Amino acid sequence: MIEFMLSISLSLFALSIAIVLYRIIRGPSMPDRVIAMDTIGVNLISGIAVISILLKTRAFLEVILIIGILAFISTIALSKFIERGVIVEYKRDR
């Protein structure tokens, strides 16, 4: 019964990722696309956690951490790029 519920949740995560991919492609503005990419990261983390539970292994926990860190950093970088136009600012004292 638990395996059935986990497989249903995995399919719903996949459906959610497909819907959010549509938002990335057809998004009316750049902030909508950034939020959609962050949502894909969250759904990917959740899906990998469900797969880890289904396979009864802890091998994917490091993958979850890496995806979470990369999703956070990419969201911050894209938000800064949208706001200021540059990601890394160099201050020159000359």
N, C-alpha and C positions, 0 to 999 in steps of 0.2 A: 504494500500500500504506500509506504514512504517512497519507494523507488518510482512509483507511478506519479505521485505528486511532484517529486523532484524533476522528473522528465517533462511534466506539463509546465513547470516553472521555467525550465531550460528553453522550451519552445516559445514561451511567452517572452523571455529575454531576447530570443532571436527575432521575434516579431517586432519587439520594441526597437531593436537596433535597425531593422529594415525601415521602420517608420521614421526614425531619426535620420537615417541616410537620405530619405526623401527631403527632409527639412534642410539638410546640408546642401543638397543640390539645388533646391528651389527656394531657399531662404530669402526673405525680402531684404535682409540687411546682414552685415558682417557680424554684429553681436549675436544674432540668432544662430548663425553658423558656429560661433565659438561655444555657445551654450549647448548646441546639439553635439559638438565633438566631446564636450565634457560629459554629457549624458551617455554617449557611447562608451566612454571610459568607465563610468559607473556600472553600466549594464555588462560590460565585459568582465569587470571584477566580480560581479555577482554571478555571472554565468560560470566563470572558472571556479568559484567557490562551490557551486552546485555540482560541477563535474568532479571536483575533489571529494565531495561527500559521496557521490555515486560510486566512485572508484575506491573509496575508503583508503585514501592516501593523503599524506601531508606534503607531497612533493611539489604541489602547485602553490604553496603559501608564499614562497619567494617570488614567484611570477606575479602573484596578486600585489605584493608590495612594490615591485618594480613598475607595474602598470599604474598603480595609484600615484606613485611619485612622478612618473612621466606625464600622466594626465594633469596633475596639479601644476607642474612647471609649464607645460604647454598652454594651459588656460591662462596662467599669469602672463606668459610671454605674449600671447596673442592679444590679450586685453591691453597690455602696455603698448603694443604696436598699433592697435586701433586708436588708442587715446593720444599718443604722442607722435606716431609715425616712425619711431625707431625703437629697437629693443635694447641695445646697449648704447649708453651715452658716454662719450669720452670727454672729460673735462681737461682742457688744455690751458695751462697757466702762462703760456708764452704770449 
